[in-house]
Amino acid sequence: MLKISNDLYLDERHLNFQFVRASGPGGQNVNKVSTAVQMRVRIDDLIELPQRVRDRLRELSGSRLTNDGEILFDAQRYRTQERNKQDAIERLLALLRKAAERKKFRVKTRPSLSAKRKRIDTKKKRGDVKKMRQRPMD
């Protein structure tokens, strides 16, 4: 069980790992050993999470979300499978923590009457200044 917050946990059996060859530095080893990790998590399978968290997770995952409703994490930062696997899990947990936060409720406000008048007055003054720069009319 992975701890997301005090009251939210994620079962590790929902995580599917696949090891592939990494690109980038690593010398001859990069051509022989599959150290990069592709981790897939199906959002609909995360039934232990509330629906609002799963919906927010879909919003936040962006381009990582596949058409099948899976989130795909590619981790190839490190040279070992274990560290890349841990990196992918940490990135998923960070995304889940962000999804678990409640959105801040925004109260719509309107400008006051004095603010509207002030805005109109400044616009009129600016227009008068520009009018004074014009050539006099005959």
Secondary structure, 3 states (H helix, E strand, C coil): CEECCCCCEECHHHEEEEEECCCCCCCCHHHHCCCEEEEEEEHHHCCCCCHHHHHHHHHHHHHHECCCCEEEEEECCCCCHHHHHHHHHHHHHHHHHHHHCCCCCCCCCCCCHHHHHHHHHHHHHHHHHHHHCCCCCC
